[in-house]
Amino acid sequence: MTTVSGKTTRTIQLSAKARRERYLYLFMRMSGVALLLLAVGHMMIQHVLNSVHNLTLQFVATQWNSWGWRAYDMGLLIFAAVHGFNGLRNVLEDYVHNEKSMRVIRGGLVVLLIATIIWSTVAIATFDAEQAAALRAIWQE
């Protein structure tokens, strides 16, 4: 016990699971704020400042010529994916009470999350505007 200005306080040691849950709780709140800023910024740029009718493959290709826009979209994607998968894990833990089943579900969610982030990040990072335009021309024939 610790005494602070005449009052007695206790120091509580959290278990590893409780610490993990605490950090995930804090992550959900902070990523929610980041997502709010990123998503509102995305909506303003894509749908308010630019006409919806101008959102074409060429518009995206022009934007993604800059690594800044690619990084912005990757940040939005990663925050949204991790935030969403963590929320899904949270909901599933409310309904699945078997610890073995929950471990399998958590493992599956982690695998899906990693696959989603890798697949999407590679798609954004390797996007080639010229190849996309060529494919578009083939599709329109």
Secondary structure, DSSP 8 states (H G I E B T S, - for coil): -EEETTEEE------HHHHHHHHHHHHHHHHHHHHHHHHHHHHIIIIIIS-GGG-SHHHHHHHTTSHHHHHHHHHHHHHHHHHHHHHHHHHHHHH---HHHHHHHHHHHHHHHHHHHHHHHHHHHT--HHHHHHHHHHHH-
